[in-house]
Amino acid sequence: DVEDGQQLIVGGIIRKKQKQVENKVPILGDIPLLGRLFKSTETEIQDTEIVFLITPHIIDIKNPADLEKLKEKNEDWLKNGMEEFKKATE
């Protein structure tokens, strides 16, 4: 059971990214055989975890006019949220 205002984890995504990074001394690192002495290779691992949360709010509406106000408020909230998301991802 989830109570009003209590957060609930719905799901998530875990992503692991691995890449090889080579560092070398310019020119000397490109010499065949000897170049190994002037360069190093490292493995970088990056873990990313995204968790999806929802926070339910129980609403008891007895007046139909209050329901319309709530719908308008939610539409505005969703529109503003999408605009902020677009700006953040540009």
mmCIF file as gemmi writes it, N, C-alpha and C atoms, coordinates in Angstrom:
data_model
loop_
_atom_site.group_PDB
_atom_site.id
_atom_site.type_symbol
_atom_site.label_atom_id
_atom_site.label_alt_id
_atom_site.label_comp_id
_atom_site.label_asym_id
_atom_site.label_entity_id
_atom_site.label_seq_id
_atom_site.pdbx_PDB_ins_code
_atom_site.Cartn_x
_atom_site.Cartn_y
_atom_site.Cartn_z
_atom_site.occupancy
_atom_site.B_iso_or_equiv
_atom_site.pdbx_formal_charge
_atom_site.auth_seq_id
_atom_site.auth_asym_id
_atom_site.pdbx_PDB_model_num
ATOM 1 N N . ASP Axp A 1 ? 0.836 -1.188 0 1 0 ? 1 A 1
ATOM 2 C CA . ASP Axp A 1 ? 0 0 0 1 0 ? 1 A 1
ATOM 3 C C . ASP Axp A 1 ? 0.88 1.25 0 1 0 ? 1 A 1
ATOM 4 N N . VAL Axp A 2 ? 0.464 2.214 -0.769 1 0 ? 2 A 1
ATOM 5 C CA . VAL Axp A 2 ? 1.163 3.493 -0.829 1 0 ? 2 A 1
ATOM 6 C C . VAL Axp A 2 ? 0.224 4.562 -0.296 1 0 ? 2 A 1
ATOM 7 N N . GLU Axp A 3 ? 0.722 5.368 0.607 1 0 ? 3 A 1
ATOM 8 C CA . GLU Axp A 3 ? -0.09 6.435 1.186 1 0 ? 3 A 1
ATOM 9 C C . GLU Axp A 3 ? 0.078 7.723 0.396 1 0 ? 3 A 1
ATOM 10 N N . ASP Axp A 4 ? -0.8 8.679 0.654 1 0 ? 4 A 1
ATOM 11 C CA . ASP Axp A 4 ? -0.765 9.97 -0.017 1 0 ? 4 A 1
ATOM 12 C C . ASP Axp A 4 ? 0.579 10.656 0.209 1 0 ? 4 A 1
ATOM 13 N N . GLY Axp A 5 ? 1.244 11.044 -0.883 1 0 ? 5 A 1
ATOM 14 C CA . GLY Axp A 5 ? 2.513 11.755 -0.791 1 0 ? 5 A 1
ATOM 15 C C . GLY Axp A 5 ? 3.729 10.872 -0.583 1 0 ? 5 A 1
ATOM 16 N N . GLN Axp A 6 ? 3.536 9.565 -0.494 1 0 ? 6 A 1
ATOM 17 C CA . GLN Axp A 6 ? 4.66 8.647 -0.279 1 0 ? 6 A 1
ATOM 18 C C . GLN Axp A 6 ? 5.24 8.246 -1.636 1 0 ? 6 A 1
ATOM 19 N N . GLN Axp A 7 ? 6.566 8.379 -1.792 1 0 ? 7 A 1
ATOM 20 C CA . GLN Axp A 7 ? 7.198 8.045 -3.064 1 0 ? 7 A 1
ATOM 21 C C . GLN Axp A 7 ? 7.271 6.541 -3.267 1 0 ? 7 A 1
ATOM 22 N N . LEU Axp A 8 ? 7.166 6.156 -4.543 1 0 ? 8 A 1
ATOM 23 C CA . LEU Axp A 8 ? 7.201 4.756 -4.924 1 0 ? 8 A 1
ATOM 24 C C . LEU Axp A 8 ? 8.173 4.607 -6.091 1 0 ? 8 A 1
ATOM 25 N N . ILE Axp A 9 ? 9.084 3.653 -5.993 1 0 ? 9 A 1
ATOM 26 C CA . ILE Axp A 9 ? 10.015 3.381 -7.089 1 0 ? 9 A 1
ATOM 27 C C . ILE Axp A 9 ? 9.305 2.48 -8.087 1 0 ? 9 A 1
ATOM 28 N N . VAL Axp A 10 ? 9.215 2.951 -9.337 1 0 ? 10 A 1
ATOM 29 C CA . VAL Axp A 10 ? 8.519 2.207 -10.373 1 0 ? 10 A 1
ATOM 30 C C . VAL Axp A 10 ? 9.494 1.32 -11.144 1 0 ? 10 A 1
ATOM 31 N N . GLY Axp A 11 ? 10.69 1.796 -11.38 1 0 ? 11 A 1
ATOM 32 C CA . GLY Axp A 11 ? 11.672 1.037 -12.147 1 0 ? 11 A 1
ATOM 33 C C . GLY Axp A 11 ? 12.936 1.845 -12.3 1 0 ? 11 A 1
ATOM 34 N N . GLY Axp A 12 ? 13.812 1.349 -13.156 1 0 ? 12 A 1
ATOM 35 C CA . GLY Axp A 12 ? 15.055 2.071 -13.366 1 0 ? 12 A 1
ATOM 36 C C . GLY Axp A 12 ? 15.867 1.486 -14.497 1 0 ? 12 A 1
ATOM 37 N N . ILE Axp A 13 ? 16.936 2.168 -14.811 1 0 ? 13 A 1
ATOM 38 C CA . ILE Axp A 13 ? 17.853 1.752 -15.873 1 0 ? 13 A 1
ATOM 39 C C . ILE Axp A 13 ? 19.268 1.862 -15.326 1 0 ? 13 A 1
ATOM 40 N N . ILE Axp A 14 ? 20.057 0.831 -15.572 1 0 ? 14 A 1
ATOM 41 C CA . ILE Axp A 14 ? 21.475 0.872 -15.208 1 0 ? 14 A 1
ATOM 42 C C . ILE Axp A 14 ? 22.265 0.735 -16.503 1 0 ? 14 A 1
ATOM 43 N N . ARG Axp A 15 ? 23.204 1.665 -16.71 1 0 ? 15 A 1
ATOM 44 C CA . ARG Axp A 15 ? 24.024 1.629 -17.921 1 0 ? 15 A 1
ATOM 45 C C . ARG Axp A 15 ? 25.485 1.668 -17.512 1 0 ? 15 A 1
ATOM 46 N N . LYS Axp A 16 ? 26.266 0.796 -18.103 1 0 ? 16 A 1
ATOM 47 C CA . LYS Axp A 16 ? 27.702 0.752 -17.841 1 0 ? 16 A 1
ATOM 48 C C . LYS Axp A 16 ? 28.418 1.028 -19.16 1 0 ? 16 A 1
ATOM 49 N N . LYS Axp A 17 ? 29.293 2.028 -19.136 1 0 ? 17 A 1
ATOM 50 C CA . LYS Axp A 17 ? 30.041 2.406 -20.334 1 0 ? 17 A 1
ATOM 51 C C . LYS Axp A 17 ? 31.526 2.207 -20.042 1 0 ? 17 A 1
ATOM 52 N N . GLN Axp A 18 ? 32.206 1.531 -20.955 1 0 ? 18 A 1
ATOM 53 C CA . GLN Axp A 18 ? 33.633 1.262 -20.775 1 0 ? 18 A 1
ATOM 54 C C . GLN Axp A 18 ? 34.375 1.721 -22.029 1 0 ? 18 A 1
ATOM 55 N N . LYS Axp A 19 ? 35.491 2.425 -21.83 1 0 ? 19 A 1
ATOM 56 C CA . LYS Axp A 19 ? 36.281 2.857 -22.984 1 0 ? 19 A 1
ATOM 57 C C . LYS Axp A 19 ? 37.764 2.836 -22.644 1 0 ? 19 A 1
ATOM 58 N N . GLN Axp A 20 ? 38.562 2.68 -23.684 1 0 ? 20 A 1
ATOM 59 C CA . GLN Axp A 20 ? 40.02 2.672 -23.553 1 0 ? 20 A 1
ATOM 60 C C . GLN Axp A 20 ? 40.54 4.075 -23.881 1 0 ? 20 A 1
ATOM 61 N N . VAL Axp A 21 ? 41.396 4.592 -23.018 1 0 ? 21 A 1
ATOM 62 C CA . VAL Axp A 21 ? 41.984 5.918 -23.219 1 0 ? 21 A 1
ATOM 63 C C . VAL Axp A 21 ? 43.493 5.752 -23.331 1 0 ? 21 A 1
ATOM 64 N N . GLU Axp A 22 ? 44.044 6.271 -24.422 1 0 ? 22 A 1
ATOM 65 C CA . GLU Axp A 22 ? 45.492 6.158 -24.636 1 0 ? 22 A 1
ATOM 66 C C . GLU Axp A 22 ? 46.14 7.524 -24.432 1 0 ? 22 A 1
ATOM 67 N N . ASN Axp A 23 ? 47.162 7.569 -23.59 1 0 ? 23 A 1
ATOM 68 C CA . ASN Axp A 23 ? 47.959 8.775 -23.361 1 0 ? 23 A 1
ATOM 69 C C . ASN Axp A 23 ? 49.354 8.512 -23.91 1 0 ? 23 A 1
ATOM 70 N N . LYS Axp A 24 ? 49.884 9.471 -24.668 1 0 ? 24 A 1
ATOM 71 C CA . LYS Axp A 24 ? 51.227 9.26 -25.224 1 0 ? 24 A 1
ATOM 72 C C . LYS Axp A 24 ? 51.972 10.577 -25.369 1 0 ? 24 A 1
ATOM 73 N N . VAL Axp A 25 ? 53.278 10.462 -25.406 1 0 ? 25 A 1
ATOM 74 C CA . VAL Axp A 25 ? 54.144 11.612 -25.655 1 0 ? 25 A 1
ATOM 75 C C . VAL Axp A 25 ? 54.11 11.865 -27.162 1 0 ? 25 A 1
ATOM 76 N N . PRO Axp A 26 ? 53.808 13.1 -27.579 1 0 ? 26 A 1
ATOM 77 C CA . PRO Axp A 26 ? 53.752 13.389 -29.012 1 0 ? 26 A 1
ATOM 78 C C . PRO Axp A 26 ? 55.039 12.959 -29.726 1 0 ? 26 A 1
ATOM 79 N N . ILE Axp A 27 ? 54.887 12.445 -30.893 1 0 ? 27 A 1
ATOM 80 C CA . ILE Axp A 27 ? 55.937 11.964 -31.794 1 0 ? 27 A 1
ATOM 81 C C . ILE Axp A 27 ? 56.584 10.683 -31.248 1 0 ? 27 A 1
ATOM 82 N N . LEU Axp A 28 ? 57.108 10.704 -30.019 1 0 ? 28 A 1
ATOM 83 C CA . LEU Axp A 28 ? 57.784 9.522 -29.472 1 0 ? 28 A 1
ATOM 84 C C . LEU Axp A 28 ? 56.818 8.346 -29.288 1 0 ? 28 A 1
ATOM 85 N N . GLY Axp A 29 ? 55.578 8.637 -28.966 1 0 ? 29 A 1
ATOM 86 C CA . GLY Axp A 29 ? 54.593 7.575 -28.782 1 0 ? 29 A 1
ATOM 87 C C . GLY Axp A 29 ? 54.18 6.909 -30.077 1 0 ? 29 A 1
ATOM 88 N N . ASP Axp A 30 ? 54.528 7.5 -31.227 1 0 ? 30 A 1
ATOM 89 C CA . ASP Axp A 30 ? 54.16 6.946 -32.531 1 0 ? 30 A 1
ATOM 90 C C . ASP Axp A 30 ? 55.263 6.091 -33.157 1 0 ? 30 A 1
ATOM 91 N N . ILE Axp A 31 ? 56.427 6.023 -32.543 1 0 ? 31 A 1
ATOM 92 C CA . ILE Axp A 31 ? 57.542 5.239 -33.089 1 0 ? 31 A 1
ATOM 93 C C . ILE Axp A 31 ? 57.232 3.745 -32.913 1 0 ? 31 A 1
ATOM 94 N N . PRO Axp A 32 ? 57.322 2.958 -33.988 1 0 ? 32 A 1
ATOM 95 C CA . PRO Axp A 32 ? 57.071 1.517 -33.864 1 0 ? 32 A 1
ATOM 96 C C . PRO Axp A 32 ? 58.014 0.88 -32.833 1 0 ? 32 A 1
ATOM 97 N N . LEU Axp A 33 ? 57.512 -0.031 -32.053 1 0 ? 33 A 1
ATOM 98 C CA . LEU Axp A 33 ? 58.196 -0.762 -30.986 1 0 ? 33 A 1
ATOM 99 C C . LEU Axp A 33 ? 58.616 0.143 -29.826 1 0 ? 33 A 1
ATOM 100 N N . LEU Axp A 34 ? 59.404 1.163 -30.075 1 0 ? 34 A 1
ATOM 101 C CA . LEU Axp A 34 ? 59.851 2.077 -29.015 1 0 ? 34 A 1
ATOM 102 C C . LEU Axp A 34 ? 58.707 2.926 -28.459 1 0 ? 34 A 1
ATOM 103 N N . GLY Axp A 35 ? 57.682 3.133 -29.253 1 0 ? 35 A 1
ATOM 104 C CA . GLY Axp A 35 ? 56.562 3.975 -28.844 1 0 ? 35 A 1
ATOM 105 C C . GLY Axp A 35 ? 55.844 3.461 -27.605 1 0 ? 35 A 1
ATOM 106 N N . ARG Axp A 36 ? 55.914 2.153 -27.362 1 0 ? 36 A 1
ATOM 107 C CA . ARG Axp A 36 ? 55.271 1.568 -26.176 1 0 ? 36 A 1
ATOM 108 C C . ARG Axp A 36 ? 55.841 2.126 -24.873 1 0 ? 36 A 1
ATOM 109 N N . LEU Axp A 37 ? 57.087 2.546 -24.906 1 0 ? 37 A 1
ATOM 110 C CA . LEU Axp A 37 ? 57.72 3.113 -23.715 1 0 ? 37 A 1
ATOM 111 C C . LEU Axp A 37 ? 57.195 4.515 -23.401 1 0 ? 37 A 1
ATOM 112 N N . PHE Axp A 38 ? 56.597 5.152 -24.388 1 0 ? 38 A 1
ATOM 113 C CA . PHE Axp A 38 ? 56.161 6.541 -24.231 1 0 ? 38 A 1
ATOM 114 C C . PHE Axp A 38 ? 54.637 6.717 -24.249 1 0 ? 38 A 1
ATOM 115 N N . LYS Axp A 39 ? 53.925 5.611 -24.018 1 0 ? 39 A 1
ATOM 116 C CA . LYS Axp A 39 ? 52.47 5.732 -23.967 1 0 ? 39 A 1
ATOM 117 C C . LYS Axp A 39 ? 51.887 4.757 -22.955 1 0 ? 39 A 1
ATOM 118 N N . SER Axp A 40 ? 50.683 5.075 -22.53 1 0 ? 40 A 1
ATOM 119 C CA . SER Axp A 40 ? 49.977 4.204 -21.583 1 0 ? 40 A 1
ATOM 120 C C . SER Axp A 40 ? 48.506 4.131 -21.99 1 0 ? 40 A 1
ATOM 121 N N . THR Axp A 41 ? 47.887 3.035 -21.625 1 0 ? 41 A 1
ATOM 122 C CA . THR Axp A 41 ? 46.471 2.834 -21.922 1 0 ? 41 A 1
ATOM 123 C C . THR Axp A 41 ? 45.728 2.572 -20.619 1 0 ? 41 A 1
ATOM 124 N N . GLU Axp A 42 ? 44.621 3.266 -20.439 1 0 ? 42 A 1
ATOM 125 C CA . GLU Axp A 42 ? 43.795 3.094 -19.247 1 0 ? 42 A 1
ATOM 126 C C . GLU Axp A 42 ? 42.378 2.72 -19.672 1 0 ? 42 A 1
ATOM 127 N N . THR Axp A 43 ? 41.717 1.96 -18.83 1 0 ? 43 A 1
ATOM 128 C CA . THR Axp A 43 ? 40.316 1.619 -19.059 1 0 ? 43 A 1
ATOM 129 C C . THR Axp A 43 ? 39.462 2.456 -18.117 1 0 ? 43 A 1
ATOM 130 N N . GLU Axp A 44 ? 38.551 3.231 -18.686 1 0 ? 44 A 1
ATOM 131 C CA . GLU Axp A 44 ? 37.631 4.043 -17.887 1 0 ? 44 A 1
ATOM 132 C C . GLU Axp A 44 ? 36.265 3.376 -17.898 1 0 ? 44 A 1
ATOM 133 N N . ILE Axp A 45 ? 35.678 3.247 -16.717 1 0 ? 45 A 1
ATOM 134 C CA . ILE Axp A 45 ? 34.347 2.658 -16.589 1 0 ? 45 A 1
ATOM 135 C C . ILE Axp A 45 ? 33.427 3.7 -15.961 1 0 ? 45 A 1
ATOM 136 N N . GLN Axp A 46 ? 32.301 3.938 -16.612 1 0 ? 46 A 1
ATOM 137 C CA . GLN Axp A 46 ? 31.327 4.912 -16.114 1 0 ? 46 A 1
ATOM 138 C C . GLN Axp A 46 ? 29.995 4.198 -15.901 1 0 ? 46 A 1
ATOM 139 N N . ASP Axp A 47 ? 29.486 4.26 -14.678 1 0 ? 47 A 1
ATOM 140 C CA . ASP Axp A 47 ? 28.19 3.668 -14.346 1 0 ? 47 A 1
ATOM 141 C C . ASP Axp A 47 ? 27.159 4.781 -14.209 1 0 ? 47 A 1
ATOM 142 N N . THR Axp A 48 ? 26.008 4.591 -14.836 1 0 ? 48 A 1
ATOM 143 C CA . THR Axp A 48 ? 24.912 5.539 -14.739 1 0 ? 48 A 1
ATOM 144 C C . THR Axp A 48 ? 23.662 4.786 -14.304 1 0 ? 48 A 1
ATOM 145 N N . GLU Axp A 49 ? 22.97 5.333 -13.326 1 0 ? 49 A 1
ATOM 146 C CA . GLU Axp A 49 ? 21.741 4.7 -12.849 1 0 ? 49 A 1
ATOM 147 C C . GLU Axp A 49 ? 20.629 5.746 -12.819 1 0 ? 49 A 1
ATOM 148 N N . ILE Axp A 50 ? 19.525 5.428 -13.479 1 0 ? 50 A 1
ATOM 149 C CA . ILE Axp A 50 ? 18.362 6.308 -13.501 1 0 ? 50 A 1
ATOM 150 C C . ILE Axp A 50 ? 17.219 5.566 -12.818 1 0 ? 50 A 1
ATOM 151 N N . VAL Axp A 51 ? 16.596 6.221 -11.847 1 0 ? 51 A 1
ATOM 152 C CA . VAL Axp A 51 ? 15.499 5.612 -11.101 1 0 ? 51 A 1
ATOM 153 C C . VAL Axp A 51 ? 14.232 6.421 -11.359 1 0 ? 51 A 1
ATOM 154 N N . PHE Axp A 52 ? 13.135 5.727 -11.659 1 0 ? 52 A 1
ATOM 155 C CA . PHE Axp A 52 ? 11.848 6.374 -11.905 1 0 ? 52 A 1
ATOM 156 C C . PHE Axp A 52 ? 10.998 6.3 -10.642 1 0 ? 52 A 1
ATOM 157 N N . LEU Axp A 53 ? 10.626 7.477 -10.145 1 0 ? 53 A 1
ATOM 158 C CA . LEU Axp A 53 ? 9.817 7.579 -8.93 1 0 ? 53 A 1
ATOM 159 C C . LEU Axp A 53 ? 8.482 8.236 -9.259 1 0 ? 53 A 1
ATOM 160 N N . ILE Axp A 54 ? 7.444 7.82 -8.547 1 0 ? 54 A 1
ATOM 161 C CA . ILE Axp A 54 ? 6.172 8.53 -8.634 1 0 ? 54 A 1
ATOM 162 C C . ILE Axp A 54 ? 5.735 8.875 -7.219 1 0 ? 54 A 1
ATOM 163 N N . THR Axp A 55 ? 5.032 9.98 -7.097 1 0 ? 55 A 1
ATOM 164 C CA . THR Axp A 55 ? 4.493 10.403 -5.808 1 0 ? 55 A 1
ATOM 165 C C . THR Axp A 55 ? 2.993 10.607 -5.983 1 0 ? 55 A 1
ATOM 166 N N . PRO Axp A 56 ? 2.189 9.637 -5.579 1 0 ? 56 A 1
ATOM 167 C CA . PRO Axp A 56 ? 0.742 9.781 -5.737 1 0 ? 56 A 1
ATOM 168 C C . PRO Axp A 56 ? 0.153 10.741 -4.699 1 0 ? 56 A 1
ATOM 169 N N . HIS Axp A 57 ? -0.855 11.474 -5.118 1 0 ? 57 A 1
ATOM 170 C CA . HIS Axp A 57 ? -1.6 12.355 -4.222 1 0 ? 57 A 1
ATOM 171 C C . HIS Axp A 57 ? -3.081 12.006 -4.363 1 0 ? 57 A 1
ATOM 172 N N . ILE Axp A 58 ? -3.697 11.648 -3.269 1 0 ? 58 A 1
ATOM 173 C CA . ILE Axp A 58 ? -5.104 11.271 -3.278 1 0 ? 58 A 1
ATOM 174 C C . ILE Axp A 58 ? -5.941 12.545 -3.226 1 0 ? 58 A 1
ATOM 175 N N . ILE Axp A 59 ? -6.86 12.655 -4.186 1 0 ? 59 A 1
ATOM 176 C CA . ILE Axp A 59 ? -7.692 13.847 -4.289 1 0 ? 59 A 1
ATOM 177 C C . ILE Axp A 59 ? -9.156 13.418 -4.237 1 0 ? 59 A 1
ATOM 178 N N . ASP Axp A 60 ? -9.893 14.003 -3.331 1 0 ? 60 A 1
ATOM 179 C CA . ASP Axp A 60 ? -11.326 13.721 -3.204 1 0 ? 60 A 1
ATOM 180 C C . ASP Axp A 60 ? -12.08 14.974 -3.635 1 0 ? 60 A 1
ATOM 181 N N . ILE Axp A 61 ? -12.645 14.933 -4.846 1 0 ? 61 A 1
ATOM 182 C CA . ILE Axp A 61 ? -13.317 16.106 -5.398 1 0 ? 61 A 1
ATOM 183 C C . ILE Axp A 61 ? -14.823 15.856 -5.423 1 0 ? 61 A 1
ATOM 184 N N . LYS Axp A 62 ? -15.525 16.743 -4.782 1 0 ? 62 A 1
ATOM 185 C CA . LYS Axp A 62 ? -16.985 16.626 -4.73 1 0 ? 62 A 1
ATOM 186 C C . LYS Axp A 62 ? -17.653 17.623 -5.682 1 0 ? 62 A 1
ATOM 187 N N . ASN Axp A 63 ? -16.957 18.715 -5.991 1 0 ? 63 A 1
ATOM 188 C CA . ASN Axp A 63 ? -17.503 19.765 -6.846 1 0 ? 63 A 1
ATOM 189 C C . ASN Axp A 63 ? -16.891 19.641 -8.247 1 0 ? 63 A 1
ATOM 190 N N . PRO Axp A 64 ? -17.718 19.497 -9.31 1 0 ? 64 A 1
ATOM 191 C CA . PRO Axp A 64 ? -17.183 19.373 -10.676 1 0 ? 64 A 1
ATOM 192 C C . PRO Axp A 64 ? -16.326 20.564 -11.102 1 0 ? 64 A 1
ATOM 193 N N . ALA Axp A 65 ? -16.6 21.75 -10.592 1 0 ? 65 A 1
ATOM 194 C CA . ALA Axp A 65 ? -15.796 22.934 -10.94 1 0 ? 65 A 1
ATOM 195 C C . ALA Axp A 65 ? -14.376 22.786 -10.404 1 0 ? 65 A 1
ATOM 196 N N . ASP Axp A 66 ? -14.231 22.17 -9.241 1 0 ? 66 A 1
ATOM 197 C CA . ASP Axp A 66 ? -12.898 21.933 -8.684 1 0 ? 66 A 1
ATOM 198 C C . ASP Axp A 66 ? -12.113 20.953 -9.55 1 0 ? 66 A 1
ATOM 199 N N . LEU Axp A 67 ? -12.818 19.987 -10.131 1 0 ? 67 A 1
ATOM 200 C CA . LEU Axp A 67 ? -12.167 19.018 -11.013 1 0 ? 67 A 1
ATOM 201 C C . LEU Axp A 67 ? -11.608 19.713 -12.249 1 0 ? 67 A 1
ATOM 202 N N . GLU Axp A 68 ? -12.365 20.639 -12.83 1 0 ? 68 A 1
ATOM 203 C CA . GLU Axp A 68 ? -11.892 21.378 -14.004 1 0 ? 68 A 1
ATOM 204 C C . GLU Axp A 68 ? -10.664 22.223 -13.667 1 0 ? 68 A 1
ATOM 205 N N . LYS Axp A 69 ? -10.672 22.876 -12.504 1 0 ? 69 A 1
ATOM 206 C CA . LYS Axp A 69 ? -9.516 23.67 -12.078 1 0 ? 69 A 1
ATOM 207 C C . LYS Axp A 69 ? -8.285 22.785 -11.93 1 0 ? 69 A 1
ATOM 208 N N . LEU Axp A 70 ? -8.482 21.604 -11.373 1 0 ? 70 A 1
ATOM 209 C CA . LEU Axp A 70 ? -7.368 20.675 -11.191 1 0 ? 70 A 1
ATOM 210 C C . LEU Axp A 70 ? -6.817 20.211 -12.534 1 0 ? 70 A 1
ATOM 211 N N . LYS Axp A 71 ? -7.698 19.937 -13.493 1 0 ? 71 A 1
ATOM 212 C CA . LYS Axp A 71 ? -7.256 19.525 -14.83 1 0 ? 71 A 1
ATOM 213 C C . LYS Axp A 71 ? -6.415 20.623 -15.481 1 0 ? 71 A 1
ATOM 214 N N . GLU Axp A 72 ? -6.876 21.871 -15.397 1 0 ? 72 A 1
ATOM 215 C CA . GLU Axp A 72 ? -6.14 22.996 -15.979 1 0 ? 72 A 1
ATOM 216 C C . GLU Axp A 72 ? -4.772 23.156 -15.319 1 0 ? 72 A 1
ATOM 217 N N . LYS Axp A 73 ? -4.747 23.03 -14.005 1 0 ? 73 A 1
ATOM 218 C CA . LYS Axp A 73 ? -3.485 23.159 -13.267 1 0 ? 73 A 1
ATOM 219 C C . LYS Axp A 73 ? -2.5 22.075 -13.697 1 0 ? 73 A 1
ATOM 220 N N . ASN Axp A 74 ? -2.976 20.841 -13.853 1 0 ? 74 A 1
ATOM 221 C CA . ASN Axp A 74 ? -2.106 19.742 -14.264 1 0 ? 74 A 1
ATOM 222 C C . ASN Axp A 74 ? -1.617 19.912 -15.693 1 0 ? 74 A 1
ATOM 223 N N . GLU Axp A 75 ? -2.477 20.414 -16.59 1 0 ? 75 A 1
ATOM 224 C CA . GLU Axp A 75 ? -2.059 20.657 -17.971 1 0 ? 75 A 1
ATOM 225 C C . GLU Axp A 75 ? -0.956 21.713 -18.022 1 0 ? 75 A 1
ATOM 226 N N . ASP Axp A 76 ? -1.111 22.79 -17.242 1 0 ? 76 A 1
ATOM 227 C CA . ASP Axp A 76 ? -0.076 23.831 -17.176 1 0 ? 76 A 1
ATOM 228 C C . ASP Axp A 76 ? 1.224 23.267 -16.624 1 0 ? 76 A 1
ATOM 229 N N . TRP Axp A 77 ? 1.12 22.465 -15.571 1 0 ? 77 A 1
ATOM 230 C CA . TRP Axp A 77 ? 2.307 21.869 -14.946 1 0 ? 77 A 1
ATOM 231 C C . TRP Axp A 77 ? 3.04 20.971 -15.941 1 0 ? 77 A 1
ATOM 232 N N . LEU Axp A 78 ? 2.285 20.156 -16.698 1 0 ? 78 A 1
ATOM 233 C CA . LEU Axp A 78 ? 2.888 19.257 -17.676 1 0 ? 78 A 1
ATOM 234 C C . LEU Axp A 78 ? 3.542 20.043 -18.811 1 0 ? 78 A 1
ATOM 235 N N . LYS Axp A 79 ? 2.866 21.079 -19.303 1 0 ? 79 A 1
ATOM 236 C CA . LYS Axp A 79 ? 3.406 21.898 -20.39 1 0 ? 79 A 1
ATOM 237 C C . LYS Axp A 79 ? 4.712 22.571 -19.959 1 0 ? 79 A 1
ATOM 238 N N . ASN Axp A 80 ? 4.721 23.173 -18.771 1 0 ? 80 A 1
ATOM 239 C CA . ASN Axp A 80 ? 5.93 23.837 -18.27 1 0 ? 80 A 1
ATOM 240 C C . ASN Axp A 80 ? 7.054 22.834 -18.049 1 0 ? 80 A 1
ATOM 241 N N . GLY Axp A 81 ? 6.716 21.663 -17.547 1 0 ? 81 A 1
ATOM 242 C CA . GLY Axp A 81 ? 7.728 20.632 -17.319 1 0 ? 81 A 1
ATOM 243 C C . GLY Axp A 81 ? 8.371 20.173 -18.613 1 0 ? 81 A 1
ATOM 244 N N . MET Axp A 82 ? 7.568 20.019 -19.674 1 0 ? 82 A 1
ATOM 245 C CA . MET Axp A 82 ? 8.107 19.6 -20.969 1 0 ? 82 A 1
ATOM 246 C C . MET Axp A 82 ? 9.006 20.685 -21.556 1 0 ? 82 A 1
ATOM 247 N N . GLU Axp A 83 ? 8.629 21.949 -21.396 1 0 ? 83 A 1
ATOM 248 C CA . GLU Axp A 83 ? 9.46 23.045 -21.899 1 0 ? 83 A 1
ATOM 249 C C . GLU Axp A 83 ? 10.803 23.087 -21.174 1 0 ? 83 A 1
ATOM 250 N N . GLU Axp A 84 ? 10.785 22.877 -19.864 1 0 ? 84 A 1
ATOM 251 C CA . GLU Axp A 84 ? 12.033 22.855 -19.094 1 0 ? 84 A 1
ATOM 252 C C . GLU Axp A 84 ? 12.897 21.673 -19.507 1 0 ? 84 A 1
ATOM 253 N N . PHE Axp A 85 ? 12.268 20.535 -19.768 1 0 ? 85 A 1
ATOM 254 C CA . PHE Axp A 85 ? 13.01 19.351 -20.198 1 0 ? 85 A 1
ATOM 255 C C . PHE Axp A 85 ? 13.679 19.597 -21.548 1 0 ? 85 A 1
ATOM 256 N N . LYS Axp A 86 ? 12.96 20.212 -22.482 1 0 ? 86 A 1
ATOM 257 C CA . LYS Axp A 86 ? 13.529 20.512 -23.801 1 0 ? 86 A 1
ATOM 258 C C . LYS Axp A 86 ? 14.729 21.445 -23.678 1 0 ? 86 A 1
ATOM 259 N N . LYS Axp A 87 ? 14.616 22.476 -22.827 1 0 ? 87 A 1
ATOM 260 C CA . LYS Axp A 87 ? 15.73 23.409 -22.629 1 0 ? 87 A 1
ATOM 261 C C . LYS Axp A 87 ? 16.939 22.692 -22.037 1 0 ? 87 A 1
ATOM 262 N N . ALA Axp A 88 ? 16.69 21.794 -21.098 1 0 ? 88 A 1
ATOM 263 C CA . ALA Axp A 88 ? 17.788 21.094 -20.42 1 0 ? 88 A 1
ATOM 264 C C . ALA Axp A 88 ? 18.498 20.116 -21.339 1 0 ? 88 A 1
ATOM 265 N N . THR Axp A 89 ? 17.806 19.602 -22.356 1 0 ? 89 A 1
ATOM 266 C CA . THR Axp A 89 ? 18.409 18.595 -23.23 1 0 ? 89 A 1
ATOM 267 C C . THR Axp A 89 ? 18.935 19.177 -24.53 1 0 ? 89 A 1
ATOM 268 N N . GLU Axp A 90 ? 18.838 20.479 -24.717 1 0 ? 90 A 1
ATOM 269 C CA . GLU Axp A 90 ? 19.355 21.101 -25.952 1 0 ? 90 A 1
ATOM 270 C C . GLU Axp A 90 ? 20.847 21.282 -25.89 1 0 ? 90 A 1
